[in-house]
Amino acid sequence: MTLNCRGLLLDLTSPQIMGIMNATPDSFYAKSRIEDSGQIVEQAHKMIEQGASILDIGGFSSRPGAASVSIQEEIDRVLPVIERIRQQFPNTILSVDTFRADVARYALKAGAHLINDISAFNLDASIVDVVAEQNVPYILMHMQGLPKTMQDAPHYQDILVEIMDFFIEKISLLRSKGINDIVLDVGFGFGKTIEHNYQLLKNLGVFQQLELPVLVGVSRKSMIWKLLEIHQNEALNGTTALHMIALQQGASILRVHDVKAAREVIQLWSYLSNQL
C-alpha cells in the first residue's frame, strides 16, 4: 500500500487526501478554479497546510456537457501550475488529471508525479506507454461513455460485476506494460445515475478483492446536491457524510475540494477504528 511517486513515497496504510486544483474556467465547482497565477501558490499552500498529501491538477473540464479544448490549450493550462507548485513545494506529490498522452508527457517532464486518467486509457491508449516509460503511478478510473454525453442515459445490467470485470481487464493490460503502482477509481458521476452512485458506494468494499488502493471522488457532486435538493455550494455536509462511508468501505484516497473537512473526517474515522 505504498506508491512510489518518482522517489516520493506515498504511504496508503492510512487514508490520504488529494486536493483538487482546476486550471479551467468551467469546472463544476467554481471555488476550485485557479483564475490567476498568484492564486496557484496560495491555494496550494492552503491545501498542503490543511493536510493534502497530493494535489490533482486538471486543465480539461470533465463535467457533463463540458466543451472540449485542444491539447495545446490543456498543456498551457496545467504546466504553469505544476511549475509554480514544484518550485514552492518540492516535496508535495502532484497528480495530473488528463487522458491525453501528450499532456501527460509534458506534465511529467515539468515535474508531475502521477497520472489520473478518467478514461482508463480508452480515449488515448498511448498514455499507457508514457506512464510506463516514466515509471509513475496511474489512477485507473471507470467511465461509461464520454464526458460530454456520459449522463444522457447510463445503463448497466449489473454495475458491480461490470466495473469489476472492467478493472480486471485493464489491470492486466497495465501490468503487461510493467505498470504496478495502480489506484482504482469507480468513477462516481461518470456515466452513472444517482442510484448507480449509491449502489457503488454501499458496495465499494467489494473492490478490495483486487488488492489495490481505491480513490473516492464524491466531493460536492450532483449525487449529493441533487438528492438533497440543495445547491452544490451547500454540499459540504453531505460530502463529509459520504466520505465517512467511503472510509468504512476501505477507501485509501479521498479526492476533495475541502481539505480541512476531509482531514477531520479521517481523524474521526481513525479514532473510531482504533477503538474497536
Stockholm file with secondary structure:
# STOCKHOLM 1.0

chainA/1-276         MTLNCRGLLLDLTSPQIMGIMNATPDSFYAKSRIEDSGQIVEQAHKMIEQGASILDIGGFSSRPGAASVSIQEEIDRVLPVIERIRQQFPNTILSVDTFRADVARYALKAGAHLINDISAFNLDASIVDVVAEQNVPYILMHMQGLPKTMQDAPHYQDILVEIMDFFIEKISLLRSKGINDIVLDVGFGFGKTIEHNYQLLKNLGVFQQLELPVLVGVSRKSMIWKLLEIHQNEALNGTTALHMIALQQGASILRVHDVKAAREVIQLWSYLSNQL
#=GR chainA/1-276 SS CEEEETTEEEECSSCEEEEEEECSSCCSSGGGBCCSHHHHHHHHHHHHHHTCSEEEEESSCCSTTCCCCCHHHHHHHHHHHHHHHHHHCTTSEEEEECCCHHHHHHHHHHTCCEEEETTTTSSCTTHHHHHHHHTCCEEEECCSSCTTTTTSSCCCSCHHHHHHHHHHHHHHHHHHTTCCCEEEECCTTSSCCHHHHHHHHHTGGGGGGGCSCEEECCTTCHHHHHHHTCCGGGCHHHHHHHHHHHHHTTCCEEEESCHHHHHHHHHHHHHHHHHC
#=GC SS_cons         CEEEETTEEEECSSCEEEEEEECSSCCSSGGGBCCSHHHHHHHHHHHHHHTCSEEEEESSCCSTTCCCCCHHHHHHHHHHHHHHHHHHCTTSEEEEECCCHHHHHHHHHHTCCEEEETTTTSSCTTHHHHHHHHTCCEEEECCSSCTTTTTSSCCCSCHHHHHHHHHHHHHHHHHHTTCCCEEEECCTTSSCCHHHHHHHHHTGGGGGGGCSCEEECCTTCHHHHHHHTCCGGGCHHHHHHHHHHHHHTTCCEEEESCHHHHHHHHHHHHHHHHHC
//
